[in-house]
Amino acid sequence: MTPRKRAHRSCFYAETNRIRLQQANPEVAPLVLSPGEIQILGVVTGLVRMGG
């Protein structure tokens, strides 16, 4: 989670000496972090949308 305690849906890319989290929203810049700065709390494996 971010310092503001929000969760984000991102694609995870392990790159040389860094982790890049690419946001689903293309207007938001990716987060580039060192491996010690991130903790993955869960993985989304599916999505169910209910609507009318």
Secondary structure, DSSP 8 states (H G I E B T S, - for coil): --TT-----EEEEEETTEEEEEESSTTS--EEE-GGG---------------
